[in-house]
Amino acid sequence: MLHIGGALPETVDFFSRYRCKLHFIDLFGDLPELQPVDDAGASLPQRLSGLLHLPEGTRFDLCLFWDLFNFLGRDAIAGLLDILRPHLHRDSLGHCLAVHSLKAPQSGKVYGIKELDQVSLRPRPAPLPGYNPHNQGQLEKLLDCFRITRSVLLAESRLELLLAANLRR
């Protein structure tokens, strides 16, 4: 299981009930490194690869992206999925939060799992840089190794999207 974000205690407690290996990668703290750079520094794929550190042979059954895609540009999303693609299998699932309206404000929440039917929400200490939301139509095009299988409209013009692997091999 891949969880993009900090390891909240309730999420760790929830998954400790199951026989699984957890990979927590908090890319939210590294958002400035995932923005386009005009200098001769490391390329975006190199920066992403350095942040993810995914062991070879790892396969994810579930990827929890939360609202990460609202803070990444098209190139960063493509780069992230290029790195994740070898770690997915045909039955991999995903979850993300998007916006229905591009005018929706940043949520200001940190997400986790409390129970099978209950998400944990905590306030973020400060707004995150690089808020660049994508709506469902845009994400359908950007998330090329996933297909959206279900979307639910939430409060404040937010969307919850359930994803299934869409691997073309």
N, C-alpha and C positions, 0 to 999 in steps of 0.2 A: 504494500500500500504506500502510495506517495501522497504526502500531505504538504502542500505549499503553504508555509506559515509556521509560526512558532508552535512548539509542543505544549499545548494547554493541558493542565493536569487531568481535566475531565475527558479529553480526547484520548490520552494515554490510558486512563482507567477503562474507558469504553472498549478500546481495542485489546486490552490485556485479557479480556474474556475469550478472545479467539486466538487460534493458533495462526499467527501471521507475523511477518517482519515489517516493521514500520520504518519509513524513510521520511523524516521531517526536514524540509529544506526551506528556510525562511528567506525567500527572495525579496520580501518587502523591505528589509533593511538594506538591500543592495540595489534598490531601484535606480539611484543615480548612475550606477555602473551599467544599467541596461538601457540607458538613453543613447541616442545617436551621438557619436563623437566625431568632430571634424579634424582632429589631429592624427598623427601617425602612430597612436597607441594600439593596443590589442584590438582586433576586430571584435564585433559583437558576438559571433559564434565562439571565439576564443574566450571572451569574458564569461559567456554563459556556461561553457564547458568547465571553466575553472570554478564556477559557483556551484554547479550541480554535483560533481564527483559521484557519478552513478557507477557502481561496480559492474564490470562486464558480466553478462549472463543474467543480470537481474531482470525480472519480468514483473510488471505491475498489473494486478487485477483491478485496482481502483486508484484513480488519481483525483485528489481533491484540490482543485485550483482556487476555490473560493472566488474572490473578486480580483485576482491577479491580472487578468486580461484587461481590466479597466485602467491599468497603469502601464501597459506595454504598447508600443507602437507595432505596426505590421511586421517590421523586420525582426523585432525581438520575439514576437509570437512565433513567426516562422522558424527562427533559430531555436527557440525552446522546443518546438515540436520535432524539428530535425534531430535534436539530441534525444528526445523521448521515444521517437518512433521505434528504434531497435529494442526498446524495453517494454513494448506493448505486445499483446497477442490478440487474436481475433475476438476473444471474449472480454477484453479489458473494458472497463467502464470509467466514466469521469463525471465530475460535477463542477459547475462553475456558476458564478453569479454575474449577471450582465445588467444592462439597463434597457428599458423599453424606449425611453426618450433620451436622446443624447444631451439634453439639458438637465438631466437628473444630477443632483449634487453628489459628491463623494460620500460614502456611507459612514465612514468614521468608526467602523466596527472591526473587531478581530473575531474570527469564526472558529468554532470547534464543534465536536459532537458530544452530546451528553447522553442520549439514548437513541435507540433505533428511530424514533420519531421526534427527536428533540435536538435542535441545534443550540449551541452555546454562543452567546453574543457578549462581547466585552467592548468597552469603548477603547479606541486607539488613543494613546497619549497625545498625539498631534496629527494633523493632516499629513498625508503622504505626498511626496512630490510626483509630478508627471501624470496627473489624472487625465486620462485620454480614453473615455469610455467607448465601447463598441456595442451596438445593438445586435439583436439576434440575427438579422440578415447579414450583417458584416461578419459576425463570428462564424456563421455557416460557411462562408467563403474562406476565412482565415484558418479555421481548425480543420485542416484537410485530412488529418488522420483520425478524426472523430466525426460522427454525425450526431445531430441533435435528435434525441428520441422523444423528449418531452420538455415542454416549457410551462412554467407556472408564473403568472403575473403576481408580484408581491406589492406591498405598500411602497409608496414613494417612487413609483415608476421603475421598480427593480424587477428583474427576471431571475428565476432559478432554472438552470438548464441541466438536464440529464443527458449524458453523452455515452455513445457506444463506439468502440473502435471501428474504423473504416480504413483498413489497411489494404493498400493496392500492391500486392507483391506478385 
